[in-house]
Amino acid sequence: MVTWKDIGSIYLSSVYIGCPTIRFHNGFYYLFYLSKPYSKYVTLVARSNDLTIWTHSNQAVLAPDDKLGEGENNSDMDLIEHEGRTKII
């Protein structure tokens, strides 16, 4: 993944996708991204084994329903593994 070539939009070109995070695990690429399918921005996830055909989650991974933030957005999430556990940061 050193040399990049712009091939245009191949992932949901008609939908806003922001703050992407992509990870590879057990033969699948997982794409976490910010979108606004409802009245709020939420983090959704899709997976692919070839980066061309994607399976989309039908519900948010993260939704800003708590009282800690502004309640409308939860962008820029990432994943880390710490002491054998995966954590969202």
All heavy atoms as an XYZ file, in Angstrom:
721
protein
N       0.822     -1.180      0.000
C       0.000      0.000      0.000
C       0.872      1.250      0.000
O       0.680      2.169      0.775
C      -0.955     -0.023      1.181
C      -1.924     -1.197      1.159
S      -3.130     -1.175      2.493
C      -4.362     -0.127      1.746
N       1.830      1.267     -0.907
C       2.720      2.411     -1.000
C       2.312      3.319     -2.152
O       2.280      4.529     -2.015
C       4.184      1.933     -1.177
C       5.108      3.103     -1.413
C       4.621      1.132      0.035
N       1.992      2.753     -3.286
C       1.616      3.535     -4.463
C       0.100      3.511     -4.618
O      -0.501      2.447     -4.640
C       2.275      2.946     -5.724
O       3.685      2.897     -5.521
C       1.955      3.792     -6.932
N      -0.494      4.692     -4.739
C      -1.943      4.813     -4.840
C      -2.330      5.349     -6.199
O      -1.638      6.188     -6.776
C      -2.469      5.761     -3.766
C      -2.314      5.226     -2.388
C      -1.195      5.311     -1.603
C      -3.274      4.504     -1.629
N      -1.415      4.690     -0.404
C      -2.683      4.189     -0.379
C      -4.581      4.102     -1.863
C      -3.353      3.498      0.605
C      -5.249      3.406     -0.865
C      -4.630      3.105      0.342
N      -3.467      4.883     -6.713
C      -4.003      5.363     -7.980
C      -5.485      5.644     -7.760
O      -6.227      4.781     -7.287
C      -3.825      4.302     -9.058
C      -4.415      4.676    -10.383
C      -4.256      3.537    -11.394
C      -4.998      3.888    -12.665
N      -5.030      2.745    -13.584
N      -5.933      6.851     -8.097
C      -7.332      7.222     -7.960
C      -8.142      6.500     -9.028
O      -7.934      6.689    -10.221
C      -7.490      8.735     -8.103
C      -8.917      9.207     -7.862
O      -9.819      8.360     -7.686
O      -9.131     10.420     -7.840
N      -9.072      5.646     -8.600
C      -9.920      4.909     -9.541
C     -11.374      5.363     -9.444
O     -12.274      4.722     -9.957
C      -9.817      3.387     -9.322
C     -10.262      3.006     -7.916
C      -8.412      2.905     -9.617
C     -10.390      1.505     -7.712
N     -11.595      6.463     -8.729
C     -12.956      6.970     -8.573
C     -13.637      6.331     -7.380
O     -13.049      5.538     -6.651
N     -14.870      6.670     -7.204
C     -15.626      6.165     -6.068
C     -16.157      4.771     -6.368
O     -16.874      4.566     -7.341
C     -16.791      7.103     -5.748
O     -17.539      6.595     -4.696
N     -15.798      3.806     -5.551
C     -16.327      2.455     -5.732
C     -17.181      2.041     -4.541
O     -17.726      0.964     -4.513
C     -15.201      1.418     -5.937
C     -14.291      1.348     -4.727
C     -14.414      1.727     -7.196
C     -13.345      0.169     -4.738
N     -17.296      2.913     -3.552
C     -18.051      2.567     -2.360
C     -19.164      3.577     -2.127
O     -18.911      4.702     -1.738
C     -17.129      2.508     -1.130
C     -17.866      2.088      0.110
C     -18.154      0.757      0.326
C     -18.315      3.016      1.016
C     -18.859      0.365      1.430
C     -19.025      2.634      2.135
C     -19.290      1.300      2.336
O     -19.998      0.916      3.426
N     -20.386      3.214     -2.385
C     -21.560      4.041     -2.125
C     -21.354      5.493     -2.575
O     -21.377      6.410     -1.771
C     -21.918      4.001     -0.637
C     -22.326      2.654     -0.073
C     -22.563      2.766      1.432
C     -23.553      2.118     -0.749
N     -21.165      5.694     -3.841
C     -20.851      7.032     -4.353
C     -21.960      8.053     -4.102
O     -21.705      9.244     -4.119
C     -20.542      6.963     -5.852
O     -21.666      6.457     -6.556
N     -23.178      7.607     -3.829
C     -24.281      8.548     -3.615
C     -24.516      8.874     -2.142
O     -25.435      9.607     -1.805
C     -25.566      7.960     -4.199
O     -25.904      6.772     -3.512
N     -23.666      8.347     -1.262
C     -23.857      8.518      0.185
C     -22.634      9.226      0.780
O     -21.506      8.915      0.410
C     -24.041      7.139      0.870
C     -24.136      7.276      2.368
C     -25.259      6.433      0.311
N     -22.877     10.167      1.715
C     -21.759     10.813      2.393
C     -21.058      9.794      3.279
O     -21.684      9.103      4.081
C     -22.244     11.975      3.271
C     -21.150     12.490      4.174
C     -20.134     13.288      3.657
C     -21.108     12.149      5.518
C     -19.105     13.739      4.457
C     -20.077     12.600      6.334
C     -19.083     13.394      5.800
O     -18.060     13.833      6.601
N     -19.743      9.722      3.131
C     -18.922      8.839      3.962
C     -17.742      9.672      4.441
O     -16.962     10.178      3.644
C     -18.426      7.624      3.168
C     -19.616      6.744      2.792
C     -17.400      6.847      3.968
C     -19.265      5.578      1.936
N     -17.626      9.811      5.759
C     -16.548     10.603      6.324
C     -15.772      9.817      7.365
O     -16.239      8.813      7.882
N     -14.587     10.303      7.665
C     -13.746      9.761      8.741
C     -13.567      8.251      8.649
O     -13.777      7.534      9.628
C     -14.325     10.137     10.099
S     -14.774     11.855     10.266
N     -13.180      7.715      7.496
C     -13.082      6.262      7.379
C     -11.924      5.672      8.179
O     -10.862      6.274      8.299
C     -12.863      6.049      5.884
C     -12.177      7.290      5.432
C     -12.765      8.402      6.274
N     -12.172      4.521      8.737
C     -11.150      3.707      9.400
C     -11.274      2.313      8.820
O     -12.366      1.745      8.812
C     -11.377      3.651     10.924
O     -11.242      4.954     11.469
C     -10.375      2.729     11.598
N     -10.177      1.773      8.293
C     -10.239      0.438      7.714
C      -9.264     -0.471      8.451
O      -8.147     -0.071      8.782
C      -9.960      0.465      6.190
C     -10.299     -0.876      5.558
C      -8.550      0.913      5.896
C     -10.420     -0.837      4.055
N      -9.726     -1.671      8.734
C      -8.916     -2.665      9.436
C      -9.077     -4.009      8.741
O     -10.118     -4.276      8.144
C      -9.342     -2.806     10.901
C      -9.137     -1.548     11.713
C      -7.639     -1.284     11.922
N      -7.404     -0.078     12.665
C      -7.087      1.083     12.130
N      -6.982      1.203     10.833
N      -6.871      2.137     12.882
N      -8.059     -4.864      8.838
C      -8.089     -6.202      8.254
C      -8.019     -7.221      9.375
O      -7.167     -7.125     10.266
C      -6.904     -6.385      7.295
C      -6.918     -7.694      6.580
C      -7.743     -7.876      5.484
C      -6.130     -8.739      7.006
C      -7.767     -9.089      4.813
C      -6.145     -9.960      6.353
C      -6.965    -10.130      5.254
N      -8.941     -8.197      9.357
C      -8.960     -9.231     10.392
C      -9.581    -10.503      9.826
O     -10.670    -10.462      9.245
C      -9.756     -8.753     11.605
C      -9.818     -9.745     12.714
N      -8.722    -10.072     13.476
C     -10.841    -10.492     13.184
C      -9.065    -10.965     14.381
N     -10.349    -11.249     14.213
N      -8.890    -11.625      9.975
C      -9.384    -12.947      9.565
C      -9.948    -12.966      8.141
O     -11.026    -13.494      7.891
C     -10.452    -13.448     10.540
C      -9.865    -13.896     11.854
O      -8.667    -14.124     11.979
N     -10.706    -14.015     12.858
N      -9.221    -12.374      7.218
C      -9.611    -12.437      5.819
C     -10.600    -11.390      5.353
O     -11.014    -11.408      4.196
N     -10.994    -10.465      6.226
C     -11.943     -9.432      5.853
C     -11.393     -8.044      6.151
O     -10.708     -7.840      7.147
C     -13.265     -9.577      6.616
C     -14.129    -10.693      6.106
C     -14.095    -11.934      6.709
C     -14.971    -10.491      5.024
C     -14.889    -12.963      6.250
C     -15.769    -11.518      4.556
C     -15.735    -12.760      5.168
N     -11.726     -7.112      5.268
C     -11.497     -5.692      5.512
C     -12.767     -5.140      6.152
O     -13.870     -5.406      5.673
C     -11.224     -4.944      4.203
C      -9.968     -5.389      3.509
C     -10.010     -6.389      2.549
C      -8.743     -4.804      3.818
C      -8.851     -6.808      1.910
C      -7.589     -5.208      3.180
C      -7.659     -6.215      2.230
O      -6.504     -6.618      1.605
N     -12.601     -4.393      7.218
C     -13.727     -3.747      7.895
C     -13.586     -2.245      7.734
O     -12.552     -1.677      8.069
C     -13.755     -4.122      9.373
C     -14.106     -5.573      9.586
C     -13.129     -6.556      9.574
C     -15.427     -5.953      9.771
C     -13.446     -7.884      9.753
C     -15.759     -7.289      9.959
C     -14.766     -8.243      9.944
O     -15.092     -9.566     10.112
N     -14.621     -1.619      7.211
C     -14.633     -0.185      6.994
C     -15.636      0.450      7.954
O     -16.832      0.166      7.887
C     -15.027      0.140      5.549
C     -15.187      1.618      5.213
C     -13.844      2.341      5.330
C     -15.774      1.785      3.828
N     -15.136      1.256      8.863
C     -15.972      2.024      9.775
C     -16.021      3.440      9.220
O     -14.981      4.007      8.897
C     -15.367      2.039     11.183
C     -15.247      0.670     11.786
C     -14.119     -0.105     11.573
C     -16.265      0.163     12.571
C     -14.006     -1.368     12.121
C     -16.172     -1.102     13.119
C     -15.036     -1.873     12.896
N     -17.209      4.017      9.107
C     -17.314      5.334      8.500
C     -18.483      6.116      9.087
O     -19.444      5.550      9.597
C     -17.473      5.227      6.985
C     -18.689      4.444      6.546
C     -19.888      5.095      6.263
C     -18.648      3.072      6.428
C     -21.011      4.390      5.860
C     -19.762      2.354      6.037
C     -20.935      3.014      5.756
O     -22.048      2.308      5.370
N     -18.365      7.422      9.002
C     -19.397      8.326      9.492
C     -20.380      8.606      8.356
O     -19.979      8.856      7.223
C     -18.760      9.635      9.956
C     -19.697     10.652     10.599
C     -20.127     10.161     11.976
C     -19.014     12.000     10.713
N     -21.669      8.561      8.659
C     -22.689      8.881      7.678
C     -23.914      9.415      8.411
O     -23.957      9.405      9.646
C     -23.049      7.643      6.853
O     -23.777      8.016      5.707
N     -24.878      9.880      7.647
C     -26.075     10.447      8.261
C     -27.328      9.801      7.658
O     -28.094     10.435      6.931
C     -26.102     11.963      8.070
C     -27.152     12.652      8.912
C     -27.052     14.160      8.783
C     -28.076     14.840      9.665
N     -28.018     16.291      9.539
N     -27.567      8.530      7.980
C     -28.749      7.867      7.437
C     -30.027      8.259      8.181
O     -31.124      7.980      7.719
C     -28.440      6.394      7.640
C     -27.569      6.374      8.849
C     -26.757      7.637      8.777
N     -29.877      8.870      9.333
C     -31.007      9.294     10.162
C     -30.846     10.795     10.418
O     -30.201     11.482      9.649
C     -31.020      8.537     11.496
C     -30.568      7.098     11.397
C     -29.389      6.673     11.997
C     -31.310      6.154     10.687
C     -28.959      5.360     11.903
C     -30.883      4.844     10.581
C     -29.709      4.450     11.191
O     -29.285      3.159     11.094
N     -31.366     11.267     11.512
C     -31.259     12.688     11.833
C     -29.911     13.047     12.457
O     -29.611     14.215     12.649
C     -32.380     13.092     12.791
O     -32.265     12.370     14.002
N     -29.090     12.050     12.776
C     -27.781     12.268     13.388
C     -26.707     11.548     12.598
O     -26.974     10.579     11.891
C     -27.772     11.745     14.827
C     -28.771     12.414     15.731
C     -28.737     11.796     17.103
C     -29.764     12.487     17.990
N     -29.745     11.974     19.333
N     -25.486     12.026     12.743
C     -24.353     11.315     12.173
C     -24.031     10.129     13.066
O     -23.961     10.267     14.293
C     -23.125     12.224     12.074
C     -23.235     13.259     10.990
C     -23.713     14.527     11.264
C     -22.868     12.947      9.693
C     -23.823     15.482     10.272
C     -22.970     13.896      8.683
C     -23.439     15.154      8.981
O     -23.549     16.083      7.992
N     -23.841      8.969     12.472
C     -23.518      7.755     13.217
C     -22.364      7.044     12.529
O     -22.067      7.290     11.364
C     -24.732      6.801     13.323
C     -25.867      7.441     14.098
C     -25.199      6.346     11.952
N     -21.707      6.154     13.256
C     -20.645      5.339     12.678
C     -21.242      4.004     12.250
O     -21.845      3.301     13.053
C     -19.508      5.113     13.688
O     -18.953      6.386     14.034
C     -18.422      4.237     13.096
N     -21.073      3.706     10.975
C     -21.558      2.454     10.396
C     -20.361      1.576     10.043
O     -19.216      2.047     10.032
C     -22.385      2.738      9.145
C     -23.621      3.614      9.365
C     -24.220      4.037      8.023
C     -24.653      2.885     10.191
N     -20.610      0.322      9.730
C     -19.532     -0.592      9.365
C     -19.957     -1.430      8.165
O     -21.131     -1.743      7.988
C     -19.125     -1.504     10.557
C     -20.262     -2.415     10.962
C     -17.869     -2.301     10.233
N     -18.962     -1.742      7.339
C     -19.157     -2.657      6.212
C     -17.935     -3.561      6.160
O     -16.877     -3.220      6.707
C     -19.308     -1.883      4.915
N     -18.079     -4.721      5.527
C     -16.918     -5.597      5.394
C     -16.835     -6.165      3.995
O     -17.840     -6.280      3.290
C     -16.913     -6.685      6.448
C     -17.812     -7.836      6.183
C     -17.640     -8.889      7.265
N     -18.326    -10.104      6.864
C     -18.202    -11.247      7.463
N     -17.431    -11.360      8.525
N     -18.843    -12.309      7.039
N     -15.611     -6.510      3.616
C     -15.346     -7.024      2.281
C     -14.113     -7.910      2.342
O     -13.194     -7.659      3.124
C     -15.085     -5.862      1.320
O     -14.633     -6.333      0.069
N     -14.075     -8.928      1.504
C     -12.840     -9.721      1.432
C     -12.018     -9.362      0.205
O     -10.915     -9.872      0.029
C     -13.149    -11.222      1.454
C     -13.991    -11.671      0.284
O     -14.358    -10.879     -0.568
N     -14.312    -12.945      0.244
N     -12.546     -8.439     -0.639
C     -11.809     -8.062     -1.841
C     -11.768     -6.550     -2.097
O     -11.275     -6.116     -3.133
C     -12.404     -8.767     -3.061
C     -13.842     -8.366     -3.343
O     -14.388     -7.477     -2.640
O     -14.436     -8.947     -4.269
N     -12.303     -5.754     -1.183
C     -12.374     -4.291     -1.292
C     -13.242     -3.813     -2.456
O     -13.236     -2.639     -2.796
C     -10.971     -3.670     -1.408
C     -10.056     -3.860     -0.204
C      -8.663     -3.324     -0.506
C     -10.636     -3.186      1.023
N     -14.026     -4.693     -3.048
C     -14.909     -4.333     -4.145
C     -16.369     -4.578     -3.789
O     -17.214     -3.711     -3.966
C     -14.556     -5.121     -5.424
O     -13.195     -4.867     -5.758
C     -15.428     -4.726     -6.588
N     -16.671     -5.760     -3.302
C     -18.034     -6.118     -2.911
C     -18.132     -5.989     -1.396
O     -17.360     -6.625     -0.666
C     -18.392     -7.540     -3.365
C     -18.307     -7.619     -4.890
C     -19.791     -7.923     -2.865
C     -18.413     -9.019     -5.437
N     -19.082     -5.167     -0.930
C     -19.204     -4.858      0.492
C     -20.528     -5.351      1.056
O     -21.560     -5.266      0.403
C     -19.104     -3.349      0.712
C     -17.752     -2.820      0.392
C     -17.301     -2.383     -0.818
C     -16.653     -2.688      1.299
N     -15.990     -1.987     -0.717
C     -15.573     -2.157      0.567
C     -16.486     -2.958      2.642
C     -14.344     -1.899      1.137
C     -15.254     -2.698      3.219
C     -14.206     -2.179      2.478
N     -20.486     -5.843      2.283
C     -21.679     -6.177      3.044
C     -21.828     -5.103      4.105
O     -20.901     -4.843      4.867
C     -21.544     -7.565      3.713
O     -21.302     -8.530      2.694
C     -22.805     -7.913      4.470
N     -23.006     -4.479      4.160
C     -23.242     -3.339      5.036
C     -24.020     -3.742      6.280
O     -24.968     -4.522      6.200
C     -24.026     -2.251      4.296
C     -23.428     -1.899      2.976
N     -22.415     -1.000      2.847
C     -23.682     -2.357      1.727
C     -22.068     -0.908      1.581
N     -22.823     -1.722      0.889
N     -23.653     -3.179      7.399
C     -24.417     -3.360      8.630
C     -25.738     -2.614      8.506
O     -25.807     -1.557      7.885
C     -23.632     -2.811      9.818
O     -24.439     -2.793     10.968
N     -26.771     -3.135      9.122
C     -28.063     -2.450      9.064
C     -28.328     -1.591     10.298
O     -29.411     -1.068     10.468
C     -29.200     -3.459      8.873
C     -29.277     -4.460     10.008
O     -28.467     -4.456     10.910
N     -30.267     -5.327      9.947
N     -27.329     -1.460     11.163
C     -27.473     -0.583     12.312
C     -26.128      0.050     12.670
O     -25.071     -0.441     12.280
C     -28.049     -1.300     13.514
C     -27.270     -2.482     13.990
C     -27.956     -3.215     15.128
O     -27.276     -3.755     15.961
N     -29.262     -3.247     15.173
N     -26.188      1.138     13.403
C     -24.984      1.885     13.752
C     -24.107      1.114     14.732
O     -24.604      0.414     15.610
C     -25.374      3.233     14.351
N     -22.801      1.277     14.563
C     -21.840      0.744     15.524
C     -21.751      1.691     16.716
O     -21.709      1.269     17.859
C     -20.444      0.604     14.864
C     -19.400      0.197     15.882
C     -20.509     -0.378     13.727
N     -21.725      2.982     16.420
C     -21.724      4.031     17.434
C     -22.770      5.068     17.068
O     -22.853      5.485     15.924
C     -20.356      4.730     17.505
C     -19.170      3.928     17.983
C     -17.897      4.746     17.824
C     -19.347      3.514     19.418
N     -23.563      5.468     18.043
C     -24.561      6.509     17.815
C     -24.481      7.497     18.970
O     -24.340      7.092     20.124
C     -25.958      5.901     17.731
N     -24.551      8.791     18.691
C     -24.382      9.816     19.724
C     -25.648     10.030     20.561
O     -26.263     11.083     20.536
C     -24.038     11.059     18.903
C     -24.789     10.842     17.633
C     -24.726      9.362     17.374
N     -26.027      9.023     21.306
C     -27.252      9.120     22.103
C     -26.983      9.401     23.581
O     -27.892      9.392     24.383
C     -28.063      7.838     21.975
C     -28.600      7.665     20.566
O     -28.816      8.674     19.886
O     -28.786      6.511     20.161
N     -25.727      9.623     23.922
C     -25.423      9.881     25.326
C     -25.482     11.380     25.629
O     -25.675     12.201     24.758
C     -24.061      9.318     25.713
C     -22.924      9.939     24.924
O     -23.066     11.083     24.426
O     -21.882      9.301     24.794
N     -25.294     11.732     26.860
C     -25.348     13.136     27.282
C     -23.955     13.756     27.401
O     -23.811     14.873     27.822
C     -26.059     13.245     28.640
C     -27.438     12.648     28.646
C     -28.368     13.419     27.744
C     -29.761     12.817     27.804
N     -30.558     13.119     26.663
N     -22.910     13.008     26.999
C     -21.542     13.497     27.170
C     -21.111     14.463     26.067
O     -20.262     15.308     26.280
C     -20.566     12.322     27.231
C     -20.785     11.350     28.388
C     -19.810     10.187     28.281
C     -20.620     12.054     29.719
N     -21.675     14.343     24.887
C     -21.288     15.201     23.773
C     -22.431     16.094     23.347
O     -23.358     16.332     24.103
N     -22.342     16.564     22.108
C     -23.384     17.451     21.617
C     -24.613     16.669     21.159
O     -25.646     17.231     20.873
C     -22.858     18.352     20.501
C     -22.845     17.734     19.104
C     -21.758     16.708     18.859
O     -20.651     16.856     19.383
O     -22.016     15.743     18.125
N     -24.488     15.332     21.068
C     -25.628     14.492     20.742
C     -25.968     14.388     19.270
O     -27.012     13.880     18.914
N     -25.062     14.860     18.392
C     -25.362     14.810     16.963
C     -24.289     14.140     16.119
O     -24.505     13.897     14.946
C     -25.597     16.227     16.435
C     -26.819     16.871     17.030
C     -27.095     18.239     16.424
O     -26.555     18.531     15.347
O     -27.845     18.993     17.037
N     -23.134     13.846     16.700
C     -22.029     13.357     15.901
C     -21.062     12.574     16.787
O     -20.864     12.914     17.941
C     -21.303     14.570     15.283
C     -20.285     14.185     14.247
O     -19.818     13.054     14.204
N     -19.933     15.123     13.400
N     -20.471     11.524     16.236
C     -19.416     10.788     16.946
C     -18.352     10.330     15.953
O     -18.092      9.167     15.798
C     -19.990      9.611     17.721
C     -20.693      8.619     16.816
O     -20.982      8.927     15.674
N     -20.957      7.445     17.298
N     -17.740     11.281     15.296
C     -16.786     10.985     14.235
C     -15.411     10.598     14.772
O     -15.118     10.725     15.944
C     -16.651     12.199     13.317
O     -16.111     13.281     14.029
N     -14.582     10.146     13.825
C     -13.153      9.878     14.056
C     -12.874      8.768     15.060
O     -11.910      8.834     15.808
C     -12.439     11.166     14.482
C     -12.608     12.268     13.458
O     -12.167     12.053     12.323
O     -13.201     13.304     13.785
N     -13.673      7.735     15.063
C     -13.387      6.599     15.935
C     -12.227      5.793     15.360
O     -11.901      5.882     14.189
C     -14.622      5.710     16.117
C     -15.180      5.045     14.853
S     -14.362      3.549     14.239
C     -14.610      2.404     15.516
N     -11.593      5.030     16.216
C     -10.540      4.122     15.790
C     -10.568      2.921     16.710
O     -11.260      2.921     17.731
C      -9.172      4.814     15.834
C      -8.168      4.145     14.903
O      -8.432      3.015     14.412
O      -7.111      4.729     14.661
N      -9.819      1.899     16.361
C      -9.751      0.671     17.146
C      -8.326      0.437     17.606
O      -7.379      0.693     16.865
C     -10.199     -0.525     16.308
C     -11.598     -0.474     15.714
C     -11.767     -1.588     14.707
C     -12.628     -0.572     16.809
N      -8.181     -0.075     18.812
C      -6.878     -0.516     19.294
C      -7.060     -1.874     19.964
O      -8.157     -2.213     20.410
C      -6.243      0.468     20.307
C      -7.108      0.616     21.560
C      -5.967      1.802     19.667
C      -6.411      1.301     22.705
N      -5.993     -2.643     20.011
C      -6.005     -3.882     20.779
C      -5.087     -3.679     21.959
O      -3.935     -3.259     21.812
C      -5.547     -5.063     19.935
C      -5.680     -6.363     20.687
C      -5.361     -7.580     19.845
O      -5.533     -7.518     18.618
O      -4.921     -8.587     20.421
N      -5.593     -3.945     23.143
C      -4.834     -3.749     24.369
C      -5.118     -4.905     25.305
O      -6.267     -5.183     25.624
C      -5.222     -2.420     25.024
C      -4.510     -2.142     26.309
N      -3.161     -1.884     26.369
C      -4.954     -2.107     27.584
C      -2.810     -1.681     27.609
N      -3.881     -1.816     28.380
N      -4.061     -5.601     25.696
C      -4.164     -6.733     26.611
C      -5.194     -7.760     26.139
O      -6.014     -8.262     26.911
C      -4.473     -6.248     28.029
C      -3.363     -5.398     28.617
C      -3.656     -4.878     30.012
O      -4.796     -5.029     30.495
O      -2.727     -4.314     30.615
N      -5.174     -8.043     24.822
C      -6.031     -9.073     24.257
C      -7.468     -8.651     24.007
O      -8.293     -9.469     23.619
N      -7.787     -7.377     24.205
C      -9.155     -6.897     23.988
C      -9.133     -5.778     22.945
O      -8.218     -4.952     22.935
C      -9.750     -6.379     25.284
C      -9.873     -7.487     26.332
C     -10.512     -6.990     27.571
N     -11.909     -6.686     27.265
C     -12.758     -6.212     28.157
N     -12.360     -5.968     29.385
N     -14.002     -5.968     27.818
N     -10.144     -5.748     22.106
C     -10.279     -4.662     21.139
C     -11.117     -3.566     21.750
O     -12.192     -3.824     22.293
C     -10.932     -5.179     19.844
O     -10.115     -6.232     19.300
C     -11.061     -4.077     18.817
N     -10.615     -2.342     21.643
C     -11.312     -1.207     22.231
C     -11.531     -0.133     21.186
O     -10.704      0.061     20.304
C     -10.513     -0.627     23.409
C     -10.316     -1.649     24.518
C      -9.519     -1.079     25.651
C      -9.366     -2.133     26.745
N      -8.756     -1.599     27.939
N     -12.662      0.554     21.285
C     -12.959      1.673     20.402
C     -12.514      2.957     21.107
O     -12.840      3.157     22.278
C     -14.471      1.741     20.095
C     -14.898      0.489     19.344
C     -14.795      3.000     19.283
C     -16.388      0.398     19.117
N     -11.760      3.768     20.380
C     -11.333      5.045     20.951
C     -11.780      6.178     20.054
O     -12.106      5.981     18.908
C      -9.806      5.120     21.160
C      -9.070      4.878     19.833
C      -9.374      4.094     22.182
C      -7.597      5.168     19.909
